[in-house]
Amino acid sequence: MFGQQRVRLYIIAGVKDDTAFAPLTKKEISEIAWQRLDELQPTSDEKSVISRSITGLKLYMVAPFLASLKSWISSHQPPVAPRPDMPLKAMCVWKARNNSIGSGTVIMESHIK
């Protein structure tokens, strides 16, 4: 609950990086893009709905979910087959493209121990 409003975060694992997201709402969602979790800043005020990334991007309703999202991700790591030519730590497990306004590729990494 956030105030009097119920707010939910839905986590869908295995979404491909080339998935085209098409929200049906008008003027509510300005952009859908992949963001690095380590670049998302928690807010100083727990009740704040707007937080910022380290690049200054304003994010709505992200901060209340950061701790639980990071916890879910750490407990649901994708299985990685051992490869002799690859180290087990700091493997890139997926790449995501951010197609908004000329942005480049964002690489999300998983540190597997």
N, CA, C and O atoms as a Tinker XYZ file with bonds, in Angstrom:
   452  protein
     1  N      0.854000   -1.180000    0.000000    73     2
     2  CA     0.000000    0.000000    0.000000    64     1     3
     3  C      0.889000    1.229000    0.000000    63     2     4     5
     4  O      1.885000    1.294000    0.721000    81     3
     5  N      0.525000    2.175000   -0.797000    73     3     6
     6  CA     1.215000    3.453000   -0.812000    64     5     7
     7  C      0.156000    4.507000   -0.548000    63     6     8     9
     8  O     -0.616000    4.871000   -1.435000    81     7
     9  N      0.132000    4.993000    0.691000    73     7    10
    10  CA    -0.978000    5.864000    1.082000    64     9    11
    11  C     -2.239000    5.028000    1.108000    63    10    12    13
    12  O     -2.292000    4.009000    1.796000    81    11
    13  N     -3.242000    5.437000    0.379000    73    11    14
    14  CA    -4.492000    4.681000    0.274000    64    13    15
    15  C     -4.555000    3.843000   -0.999000    63    14    16    17
    16  O     -5.540000    3.140000   -1.228000    81    15
    17  N     -3.521000    3.911000   -1.821000    73    15    18
    18  CA    -3.538000    3.224000   -3.109000    64    17    19
    19  C     -2.696000    1.953000   -3.067000    63    18    20    21
    20  O     -1.573000    1.963000   -2.563000    81    19
    21  N     -3.240000    0.864000   -3.596000    73    19    22
    22  CA    -2.485000   -0.384000   -3.695000    64    21    23
    23  C     -1.586000   -0.288000   -4.927000    63    22    24    25
    24  O     -2.046000    0.016000   -6.028000    81    23
    25  N     -0.313000   -0.549000   -4.720000    73    23    26
    26  CA     0.666000   -0.484000   -5.798000    64    25    27
    27  C      1.315000   -1.851000   -5.909000    63    26    28    29
    28  O      1.700000   -2.442000   -4.901000    81    27
    29  N      1.439000   -2.358000   -7.134000    73    27    30
    30  CA     2.008000   -3.688000   -7.335000    64    29    31
    31  C      3.160000   -3.620000   -8.318000    63    30    32    33
    32  O      3.181000   -2.791000   -9.228000    81    31
    33  N      4.111000   -4.506000   -8.116000    73    31    34
    34  CA     5.205000   -4.688000   -9.047000    64    33    35
    35  C      5.093000   -6.110000   -9.576000    63    34    36    37
    36  O      5.105000   -7.068000   -8.804000    81    35
    37  N      4.985000   -6.243000  -10.879000    73    35    38
    38  CA     4.927000   -7.558000  -11.504000    64    37    39
    39  C      6.302000   -7.855000  -12.090000    63    38    40    41
    40  O      6.863000   -7.034000  -12.816000    81    39
    41  N      6.840000   -9.020000  -11.777000    73    39    42
    42  CA     8.147000   -9.423000  -12.285000    64    41    43
    43  C      7.931000  -10.564000  -13.268000    63    42    44    45
    44  O      7.359000  -11.598000  -12.922000    81    43
    45  N      8.391000  -10.368000  -14.490000    73    43    46
    46  CA     8.292000  -11.397000  -15.513000    64    45    47
    47  C      9.713000  -11.767000  -15.915000    63    46    48    49
    48  O     10.427000  -10.956000  -16.505000    81    47
    49  N     10.118000  -12.978000  -15.597000    73    47    50
    50  CA    11.475000  -13.428000  -15.910000    64    49    51
    51  C     11.551000  -13.881000  -17.362000    63    50    52    53
    52  O     10.564000  -14.348000  -17.931000    81    51
    53  N     12.723000  -13.737000  -17.949000    73    51    54
    54  CA    12.976000  -14.250000  -19.289000    64    53    55
    55  C     12.475000  -13.377000  -20.419000    63    54    56    57
    56  O     12.323000  -13.863000  -21.540000    81    55
    57  N     12.215000  -12.113000  -20.167000    73    55    58
    58  CA    11.768000  -11.212000  -21.232000    64    57    59
    59  C     12.948000  -10.950000  -22.157000    63    58    60    61
    60  O     14.025000  -10.563000  -21.702000    81    59
    61  N     12.747000  -11.159000  -23.453000    73    59    62
    62  CA    13.829000  -10.962000  -24.417000    64    61    63
    63  C     14.109000   -9.477000  -24.595000    63    62    64    65
    64  O     13.215000   -8.641000  -24.470000    81    63
    65  N     15.363000   -9.166000  -24.887000    73    63    66
    66  CA    15.760000   -7.763000  -24.997000    64    65    67
    67  C     15.154000   -7.052000  -26.199000    63    66    68    69
    68  O     15.161000   -5.822000  -26.243000    81    67
    69  N     14.634000   -7.781000  -27.165000    73    67    70
    70  CA    14.032000   -7.123000  -28.325000    64    69    71
    71  C     12.499000   -7.074000  -28.241000    63    70    72    73
    72  O     11.831000   -6.791000  -29.236000    81    71
    73  N     11.949000   -7.349000  -27.063000    73    71    74
    74  CA    10.504000   -7.287000  -26.868000    64    73    75
    75  C     10.015000   -5.857000  -27.054000    63    74    76    77
    76  O     10.575000   -4.924000  -26.477000    81    75
    77  N      8.977000   -5.689000  -27.855000    73    75    78
    78  CA     8.393000   -4.359000  -28.073000    64    77    79
    79  C      7.272000   -4.162000  -27.055000    63    78    80    81
    80  O      6.253000   -4.850000  -27.100000    81    79
    81  N      7.469000   -3.228000  -26.152000    73    79    82
    82  CA     6.457000   -2.926000  -25.151000    64    81    83
    83  C      5.521000   -1.867000  -25.717000    63    82    84    85
    84  O      5.977000   -0.886000  -26.304000    81    83
    85  N      4.227000   -2.056000  -25.547000    73    83    86
    86  CA     3.248000   -1.118000  -26.090000    64    85    87
    87  C      2.164000   -0.866000  -25.045000    63    86    88    89
    88  O      1.123000   -1.523000  -25.062000    81    87
    89  N      2.404000    0.086000  -24.127000    73    87    90
    90  CA     1.387000    0.372000  -23.110000    64    89    91
    91  C      0.128000    0.941000  -23.745000    63    90    92    93
    92  O      0.194000    1.662000  -24.740000    81    91
    93  N     -1.016000    0.611000  -23.165000    73    91    94
    94  CA    -2.292000    1.087000  -23.693000    64    93    95
    95  C     -2.752000    2.378000  -23.035000    63    94    96    97
    96  O     -3.748000    2.965000  -23.457000    81    95
    97  N     -2.046000    2.824000  -22.017000    73    95    98
    98  CA    -2.415000    4.072000  -21.349000    64    97    99
    99  C     -1.929000    5.256000  -22.168000    63    98   100   101
   100  O     -0.952000    5.155000  -22.909000    81    99
   101  N     -2.614000    6.366000  -22.030000    73    99   102
   102  CA    -2.217000    7.575000  -22.751000    64   101   103
   103  C     -1.715000    8.607000  -21.760000    63   102   104   105
   104  O     -2.357000    8.872000  -20.744000    81   103
   105  N     -0.571000    9.184000  -22.061000    73   103   106
   106  CA     0.033000   10.265000  -21.283000    64   105   107
   107  C      0.393000    9.863000  -19.852000    63   106   108   109
   108  O      0.583000   10.733000  -19.002000    81   107
   109  N      0.490000    8.575000  -19.573000    73   107   110
   110  CA     0.912000    8.130000  -18.243000    64   109   111
   111  C      2.330000    7.595000  -18.269000    63   110   112   113
   112  O      3.087000    7.795000  -17.319000    81   111
   113  N      2.697000    6.920000  -19.343000    73   111   114
   114  CA     4.017000    6.316000  -19.454000    64   113   115
   115  C      4.750000    7.008000  -20.596000    63   114   116   117
   116  O      4.341000    6.910000  -21.753000    81   115
   117  N      5.835000    7.709000  -20.268000    73   115   118
   118  CA     6.565000    8.427000  -21.309000    64   117   119
   119  C      7.621000    7.556000  -21.977000    63   118   120   121
   120  O      7.982000    7.798000  -23.129000    81   119
   121  N      8.122000    6.545000  -21.268000    73   119   122
   122  CA     9.180000    5.721000  -21.826000    64   121   123
   123  C      9.287000    4.415000  -21.049000    63   122   124   125
   124  O      9.150000    4.386000  -19.826000    81   123
   125  N      9.534000    3.345000  -21.782000    73   123   126
   126  CA     9.851000    2.059000  -21.168000    64   125   127
   127  C     11.260000    1.723000  -21.618000    63   126   128   129
   128  O     11.534000    1.655000  -22.816000    81   127
   129  N     12.154000    1.514000  -20.663000    73   127   130
   130  CA    13.552000    1.257000  -21.007000    64   129   131
   131  C     14.196000    0.386000  -19.941000    63   130   132   133
   132  O     13.773000    0.388000  -18.785000    81   131
   133  N     15.215000   -0.352000  -20.334000    73   131   134
   134  CA    15.996000   -1.145000  -19.403000    64   133   135
   135  C     16.922000   -0.203000  -18.646000    63   134   136   137
   136  O     17.531000    0.685000  -19.243000    81   135
   137  N     17.027000   -0.389000  -17.351000    73   135   138
   138  CA    17.907000    0.424000  -16.508000    64   137   139
   139  C     18.769000   -0.497000  -15.654000    63   138   140   141
   140  O     18.320000   -1.560000  -15.225000    81   139
   141  N     19.997000   -0.084000  -15.412000    73   139   142
   142  CA    20.879000   -0.849000  -14.525000    64   141   143
   143  C     20.429000   -0.633000  -13.087000    63   142   144   145
   144  O     20.235000    0.506000  -12.663000    81   143
   145  N     20.263000   -1.707000  -12.341000    73   143   146
   146  CA    19.839000   -1.587000  -10.945000    64   145   147
   147  C     20.867000   -0.865000  -10.088000    63   146   148   149
   148  O     20.505000   -0.132000   -9.168000    81   147
   149  N     22.140000   -1.065000  -10.383000    73   147   150
   150  CA    23.161000   -0.403000   -9.575000    64   149   151
   151  C     23.223000    1.102000   -9.830000    63   150   152   153
   152  O     23.920000    1.818000   -9.110000    81   151
   153  N     22.506000    1.593000  -10.841000    73   151   154
   154  CA    22.461000    3.029000  -11.115000    64   153   155
   155  C     21.198000    3.688000  -10.565000    63   154   156   157
   156  O     21.041000    4.905000  -10.670000    81   155
   157  N     20.310000    2.907000   -9.988000    73   155   158
   158  CA    19.088000    3.464000   -9.411000    64   157   159
   159  C     19.354000    3.854000   -7.969000    63   158   160   161
   160  O     19.873000    3.060000   -7.185000    81   159
   161  N     19.000000    5.062000   -7.633000    73   159   162
   162  CA    19.273000    5.602000   -6.306000    64   161   163
   163  C     18.038000    5.485000   -5.418000    63   162   164   165
   164  O     16.951000    5.892000   -5.826000    81   163
   165  N     18.182000    4.939000   -4.217000    73   163   166
   166  CA    17.046000    4.983000   -3.289000    64   165   167
   167  C     16.824000    6.431000   -2.858000    63   166   168   169
   168  O     17.773000    7.214000   -2.807000    81   167
   169  N     15.597000    6.786000   -2.553000    73   167   170
   170  CA    15.315000    8.153000   -2.127000    64   169   171
   171  C     15.642000    8.307000   -0.653000    63   170   172   173
   172  O     15.671000    7.329000    0.095000    81   171
   173  N     15.886000    9.531000   -0.246000    73   171   174
   174  CA    16.151000    9.782000    1.171000    64   173   175
   175  C     14.856000    9.734000    1.973000    63   174   176   177
   176  O     14.873000    9.463000    3.174000    81   175
   177  N     13.739000    9.997000    1.311000    73   175   178
   178  CA    12.425000    9.961000    1.949000    64   177   179
   179  C     11.715000    8.687000    1.503000    63   178   180   181
   180  O     11.439000    8.521000    0.315000    81   179
   181  N     11.418000    7.787000    2.434000    73   179   182
   182  CA    10.794000    6.507000    2.089000    64   181   183
   183  C      9.436000    6.663000    1.426000    63   182   184   185
   184  O      8.995000    5.761000    0.714000    81   183
   185  N      8.764000    7.788000    1.644000    73   183   186
   186  CA     7.435000    7.980000    1.071000    64   185   187
   187  C      7.481000    8.679000   -0.282000    63   186   188   189
   188  O      6.434000    8.929000   -0.880000    81   187
   189  N      8.662000    8.994000   -0.770000    73   187   190
   190  CA     8.791000    9.684000   -2.049000    64   189   191
   191  C      8.465000    8.732000   -3.194000    63   190   192   193
   192  O      8.879000    7.573000   -3.177000    81   191
   193  N      7.730000    9.213000   -4.182000    73   191   194
   194  CA     7.370000    8.386000   -5.331000    64   193   195
   195  C      8.289000    8.634000   -6.514000    63   194   196   197
   196  O      8.306000    7.845000   -7.459000    81   195
   197  N      9.053000    9.714000   -6.476000    73   195   198
   198  CA     9.957000   10.030000   -7.577000    64   197   199
   199  C     11.391000    9.911000   -7.087000    63   198   200   201
   200  O     11.777000   10.535000   -6.098000    81   199
   201  N     12.178000    9.101000   -7.793000    73   199   202
   202  CA    13.593000    8.973000   -7.489000    64   201   203
   203  C     14.366000    9.267000   -8.766000    63   202   204   205
   204  O     13.772000    9.497000   -9.819000    81   203
   205  N     15.667000    9.258000   -8.674000    73   203   206
   206  CA    16.500000    9.544000   -9.840000    64   205   207
   207  C     17.575000    8.476000   -9.987000    63   206   208   209
   208  O     18.020000    7.867000   -9.015000    81   207
   209  N     17.975000    8.272000  -11.244000    73   207   210
   210  CA    19.127000    7.411000  -11.489000    64   209   211
   211  C     20.369000    8.279000  -11.358000    63   210   212   213
   212  O     20.256000    9.496000  -11.211000    81   211
   213  N     21.545000    7.678000  -11.408000    73   211   214
   214  CA    22.759000    8.483000  -11.280000    64   213   215
   215  C     22.947000    9.396000  -12.483000    63   214   216   217
   216  O     23.726000   10.346000  -12.417000    81   215
   217  N     22.249000    9.126000  -13.581000    73   215   218
   218  CA    22.316000    9.998000  -14.758000    64   217   219
   219  C     21.313000   11.139000  -14.677000    63   218   220   221
   220  O     21.281000   11.996000  -15.561000    81   219
   221  N     20.486000   11.162000  -13.622000    73   219   222
   222  CA    19.516000   12.236000  -13.446000    64   221   223
   223  C     18.127000   11.910000  -13.965000    63   222   224   225
   224  O     17.220000   12.732000  -13.834000    81   223
   225  N     17.936000   10.736000  -14.550000    73   223   226
   226  CA    16.636000   10.337000  -15.069000    64   225   227
   227  C     15.629000   10.234000  -13.934000    63   226   228   229
   228  O     15.901000    9.589000  -12.922000    81   227
   229  N     14.469000   10.864000  -14.091000    73   227   230
   230  CA    13.426000   10.786000  -13.068000    64   229   231
   231  C     12.645000    9.485000  -13.239000    63   230   232   233
   232  O     12.196000    9.152000  -14.336000    81   231
   233  N     12.495000    8.769000  -12.149000    73   231   234
   234  CA    11.799000    7.487000  -12.164000    64   233   235
   235  C     10.643000    7.540000  -11.176000    63   234   236   237
   236  O     10.823000    7.929000  -10.023000    81   235
   237  N      9.465000    7.150000  -11.627000    73   235   238
   238  CA     8.270000    7.204000  -10.799000    64   237   239
   239  C      7.986000    5.832000  -10.200000    63   238   240   241
   240  O      7.937000    4.838000  -10.925000    81   239
   241  N      7.801000    5.769000   -8.902000    73   239   242
   242  CA     7.438000    4.552000   -8.159000    64   241   243
   243  C      8.460000    3.420000   -8.295000    63   242   244   245
   244  O      8.079000    2.250000   -8.327000    81   243
   245  N      9.730000    3.749000   -8.374000    73   243   246
   246  CA    10.777000    2.736000   -8.423000    64   245   247
   247  C     11.357000    2.490000   -7.032000    63   246   248   249
   248  O     11.533000    1.343000   -6.622000    81   247
   249  N     11.647000    3.556000   -6.318000    73   247   250
   250  CA    12.315000    3.457000   -5.014000    64   249   251
   251  C     11.627000    2.516000   -4.026000    63   250   252   253
   252  O     12.321000    1.766000   -3.339000    81   251
   253  N     10.289000    2.519000   -3.919000    73   251   254
   254  CA     9.664000    1.611000   -2.942000    64   253   255
   255  C      9.904000    0.126000   -3.234000    63   254   256   257
   256  O      9.749000   -0.711000   -2.345000    81   255
   257  N     10.280000   -0.204000   -4.475000    73   255   258
   258  CA    10.450000   -1.601000   -4.861000    64   257   259
   259  C     11.908000   -2.038000   -4.965000    63   258   260   261
   260  O     12.166000   -3.222000   -5.181000    81   259
   261  N     12.867000   -1.133000   -4.822000    73   259   262
   262  CA    14.269000   -1.480000   -5.068000    64   261   263
   263  C     14.767000   -2.631000   -4.200000    63   262   264   265
   264  O     15.352000   -3.579000   -4.725000    81   263
   265  N     14.556000   -2.576000   -2.912000    73   263   266
   266  CA    15.076000   -3.622000   -2.022000    64   265   267
   267  C     14.467000   -4.985000   -2.342000    63   266   268   269
   268  O     15.190000   -5.976000   -2.436000    81   267
   269  N     13.150000   -5.044000   -2.511000    73   267   270
   270  CA    12.517000   -6.336000   -2.796000    64   269   271
   271  C     12.865000   -6.833000   -4.196000    63   270   272   273
   272  O     12.972000   -8.041000   -4.406000    81   271
   273  N     13.042000   -5.933000   -5.152000    73   271   274
   274  CA    13.421000   -6.330000   -6.506000    64   273   275
   275  C     14.833000   -6.912000   -6.524000    63   274   276   277
   276  O     15.064000   -7.950000   -7.145000    81   275
   277  N     15.767000   -6.264000   -5.856000    73   275   278
   278  CA    17.136000   -6.780000   -5.792000    64   277   279
   279  C     17.176000   -8.132000   -5.080000    63   278   280   281
   280  O     17.933000   -9.017000   -5.478000    81   279
   281  N     16.379000   -8.294000   -4.048000    73   279   282
   282  CA    16.311000   -9.562000   -3.331000    64   281   283
   283  C     15.772000  -10.668000   -4.238000    63   282   284   285
   284  O     16.308000  -11.777000   -4.246000    81   283
   285  N     14.716000  -10.375000   -5.002000    73   283   286
   286  CA    14.133000  -11.366000   -5.906000    64   285   287
   287  C     15.144000  -11.768000   -6.969000    63   286   288   289
   288  O     15.295000  -12.954000   -7.264000    81   287
   289  N     15.833000  -10.801000   -7.542000    73   287   290
   290  CA    16.809000  -11.090000   -8.593000    64   289   291
   291  C     17.940000  -11.961000   -8.057000    63   290   292   293
   292  O     18.367000  -12.900000   -8.728000    81   291
   293  N     18.428000  -11.660000   -6.860000    73   291   294
   294  CA    19.536000  -12.452000   -6.317000    64   293   295
   295  C     19.121000  -13.888000   -6.010000    63   294   296   297
   296  O     19.958000  -14.790000   -6.051000    81   295
   297  N     17.856000  -14.112000   -5.707000    73   295   298
   298  CA    17.406000  -15.477000   -5.420000    64   297   299
   299  C     16.881000  -16.209000   -6.652000    63   298   300   301
   300  O     16.552000  -17.392000   -6.564000    81   299
   301  N     16.796000  -15.538000   -7.790000    73   299   302
   302  CA    16.298000  -16.159000   -9.023000    64   301   303
   303  C     17.281000  -15.973000  -10.177000    63   302   304   305
   304  O     16.893000  -15.585000  -11.279000    81   303
   305  N     18.545000  -16.251000   -9.913000    73   303   306
   306  CA    19.553000  -16.129000  -10.965000    64   305   307
   307  C     19.287000  -17.168000  -12.046000    63   306   308   309
   308  O     18.947000  -18.309000  -11.733000    81   307
   309  N     19.437000  -16.789000  -13.322000    73   307   310
   310  CA    19.239000  -17.772000  -14.391000    64   309   311
   311  C     20.349000  -18.818000  -14.363000    63   310   312   313
   312  O     21.494000  -18.505000  -14.040000    81   311
   313  N     20.007000  -20.061000  -14.702000    73   311   314
   314  CA    21.044000  -21.093000  -14.723000    64   313   315
   315  C     22.032000  -20.809000  -15.855000    63   314   316   317
   316  O     21.640000  -20.466000  -16.971000    81   315
   317  N     23.295000  -20.955000  -15.549000    73   315   318
   318  CA    24.336000  -20.724000  -16.545000    64   317   319
   319  C     25.167000  -21.992000  -16.643000    63   318   320   321
   320  O     25.723000  -22.463000  -15.651000    81   319
   321  N     25.245000  -22.538000  -17.851000    73   319   322
   322  CA    26.057000  -23.735000  -18.050000    64   321   323
   323  C     27.528000  -23.359000  -17.936000    63   322   324   325
   324  O     27.948000  -22.348000  -18.501000    81   323
   325  N     28.321000  -24.153000  -17.216000    73   323   326
   326  CA    29.743000  -23.829000  -17.087000    64   325   327
   327  C     30.447000  -23.929000  -18.438000    63   326   328   329
   328  O     30.277000  -24.896000  -19.181000    81   327
   329  N     31.238000  -22.908000  -18.731000    73   327   330
   330  CA    32.031000  -22.909000  -19.960000    64   329   331
   331  C     33.488000  -22.724000  -19.562000    63   330   332   333
   332  O     33.810000  -21.798000  -18.817000    81   331
   333  N     34.366000  -23.582000  -20.041000    73   331   334
   334  CA    35.766000  -23.484000  -19.635000    64   333   335
   335  C     36.437000  -22.188000  -20.095000    63   334   336   337
   336  O     37.413000  -21.754000  -19.483000    81   335
   337  N     35.935000  -21.567000  -21.156000    73   335   338
   338  CA    36.564000  -20.351000  -21.673000    64   337   339
   339  C     36.041000  -19.078000  -21.011000    63   338   340   341
   340  O     36.511000  -17.985000  -21.329000    81   339
   341  N     35.075000  -19.200000  -20.095000    73   339   342
   342  CA    34.485000  -18.030000  -19.453000    64   341   343
   343  C     34.676000  -18.114000  -17.941000    63   342   344   345
   344  O     34.469000  -19.177000  -17.355000    81   343
   345  N     35.067000  -17.011000  -17.301000    73   343   346
   346  CA    35.146000  -17.016000  -15.836000    64   345   347
   347  C     33.747000  -17.070000  -15.242000    63   346   348   349
   348  O     32.788000  -16.645000  -15.885000    81   347
   349  N     33.616000  -17.587000  -14.024000    73   347   350
   350  CA    32.306000  -17.696000  -13.399000    64   349   351
   351  C     31.833000  -16.391000  -12.787000    63   350   352   353
   352  O     30.644000  -16.248000  -12.503000    81   351
   353  N     32.717000  -15.447000  -12.579000    73   351   354
   354  CA    32.312000  -14.184000  -11.976000    64   353   355
   355  C     32.134000  -13.116000  -13.046000    63   354   356   357
   356  O     32.824000  -13.115000  -14.065000    81   355
   357  N     31.196000  -12.211000  -12.796000    73   355   358
   358  CA    30.949000  -11.036000  -13.633000    64   357   359
   359  C     30.588000  -11.384000  -15.068000    63   358   360   361
   360  O     31.018000  -10.712000  -16.006000    81   359
   361  N     29.804000  -12.427000  -15.234000    73   359   362
   362  CA    29.346000  -12.773000  -16.574000    64   361   363
   363  C     28.156000  -11.910000  -16.949000    63   362   364   365
   364  O     27.294000  -11.637000  -16.113000    81   363
   365  N     28.105000  -11.486000  -18.182000    73   363   366
   366  CA    26.950000  -10.748000  -18.678000    64   365   367
   367  C     25.891000  -11.777000  -19.037000    63   366   368   369
   368  O     26.137000  -12.634000  -19.885000    81   367
   369  N     24.730000  -11.716000  -18.422000    73   367   370
   370  CA    23.707000  -12.719000  -18.683000    64   369   371
   371  C     22.607000  -12.227000  -19.610000    63   370   372   373
   372  O     21.857000  -13.040000  -20.150000    81   371
   373  N     22.494000  -10.938000  -19.807000    73   371   374
   374  CA    21.557000  -10.440000  -20.807000    64   373   375
   375  C     21.936000   -9.037000  -21.216000    63   374   376   377
   376  O     22.607000   -8.315000  -20.478000    81   375
   377  N     21.497000   -8.661000  -22.406000    73   375   378
   378  CA    21.714000   -7.306000  -22.896000    64   377   379
   379  C     20.353000   -6.729000  -23.234000    63   378   380   381
   380  O     19.456000   -7.450000  -23.670000    81   379
   381  N     20.202000   -5.459000  -23.038000    73   379   382
   382  CA    18.929000   -4.815000  -23.329000    64   381   383
   383  C     19.182000   -3.552000  -24.121000    63   382   384   385
   384  O     20.098000   -2.791000  -23.808000    81   383
   385  N     18.384000   -3.328000  -25.134000    73   383   386
   386  CA    18.506000   -2.121000  -25.937000    64   385   387
   387  C     17.538000   -1.083000  -25.457000    63   386   388   389
   388  O     16.384000   -1.384000  -25.153000    81   387
   389  N     17.996000    0.110000  -25.389000    73   387   390
   390  CA    17.154000    1.251000  -25.050000    64   389   391
   391  C     17.006000    2.039000  -26.335000    63   390   392   393
   392  O     17.952000    2.707000  -26.753000    81   391
   393  N     15.847000    1.982000  -26.975000    73   391   394
   394  CA    15.641000    2.595000  -28.274000    64   393   395
   395  C     15.162000    4.030000  -28.209000    63   394   396   397
   396  O     14.769000    4.588000  -29.234000    81   395
   397  N     15.183000    4.640000  -27.051000    73   395   398
   398  CA    14.618000    5.972000  -26.934000    64   397   399
   399  C     15.643000    7.049000  -27.259000    63   398   400   401
   400  O     16.725000    7.081000  -26.673000    81   399
   401  N     15.322000    7.879000  -28.139000    73   399   402
   402  CA    16.049000    9.096000  -28.475000    64   401   403
   403  C     17.557000    8.864000  -28.584000    63   402   404   405
   404  O     18.348000    9.516000  -27.902000    81   403
   405  N     17.929000    7.956000  -29.428000    73   403   406
   406  CA    19.332000    7.756000  -29.747000    64   405   407
   407  C     20.203000    7.175000  -28.649000    63   406   408   409
   408  O     21.427000    7.278000  -28.725000    81   407
   409  N     19.624000    6.581000  -27.654000    73   407   410
   410  CA    20.428000    6.000000  -26.578000    64   409   411
   411  C     21.136000    4.753000  -27.076000    63   410   412   413
   412  O     20.696000    4.130000  -28.043000    81   411
   413  N     22.203000    4.393000  -26.437000    73   411   414
   414  CA    22.958000    3.217000  -26.824000    64   413   415
   415  C     22.463000    1.971000  -26.124000    63   414   416   417
   416  O     21.351000    1.935000  -25.597000    81   415
   417  N     23.289000    0.966000  -26.125000    73   415   418
   418  CA    22.942000   -0.301000  -25.501000    64   417   419
   419  C     23.266000   -0.259000  -24.017000    63   418   420   421
   420  O     24.324000    0.229000  -23.618000    81   419
   421  N     22.368000   -0.766000  -23.213000    73   419   422
   422  CA    22.584000   -0.873000  -21.776000    64   421   423
   423  C     22.884000   -2.330000  -21.486000    63   422   424   425
   424  O     22.121000   -3.207000  -21.891000    81   423
   425  N     23.969000   -2.604000  -20.801000    73   423   426
   426  CA    24.328000   -3.982000  -20.483000    64   425   427
   427  C     24.105000   -4.206000  -18.999000    63   426   428   429
   428  O     24.646000   -3.484000  -18.162000    81   427
   429  N     23.302000   -5.213000  -18.682000    73   427   430
   430  CA    23.050000   -5.559000  -17.287000    64   429   431
   431  C     23.882000   -6.793000  -16.982000    63   430   432   433
   432  O     23.875000   -7.756000  -17.747000    81   431
   433  N     24.591000   -6.766000  -15.879000    73   431   434
   434  CA    25.469000   -7.866000  -15.535000    64   433   435
   435  C     25.003000   -8.569000  -14.278000    63   434   436   437
   436  O     24.381000   -7.974000  -13.399000    81   435
   437  N     25.317000   -9.838000  -14.217000    73   435   438
   438  CA    25.029000  -10.619000  -13.030000    64   437   439
   439  C     26.343000  -11.175000  -12.513000    63   438   440   441
   440  O     27.109000  -11.770000  -13.270000    81   439
   441  N     26.606000  -10.985000  -11.239000    73   439   442
   442  CA    27.829000  -11.514000  -10.639000    64   441   443
   443  C     27.513000  -12.869000  -10.033000    63   442   444   445
   444  O     26.841000  -12.960000   -9.006000    81   443
   445  N     27.998000  -13.911000  -10.670000    73   443   446
   446  CA    27.707000  -15.280000  -10.251000    64   445   447
   447  C     28.909000  -15.821000   -9.492000    63   446   448   449
   448  O     30.041000  -15.763000   -9.975000    81   447
   449  N     28.654000  -16.342000   -8.311000    73   447   450
   450  CA    29.748000  -16.859000   -7.481000    64   449   451
   451  C     29.835000  -18.347000   -7.598000    63   450   452
   452  O     30.696000  -18.966000   -6.972000    81   451
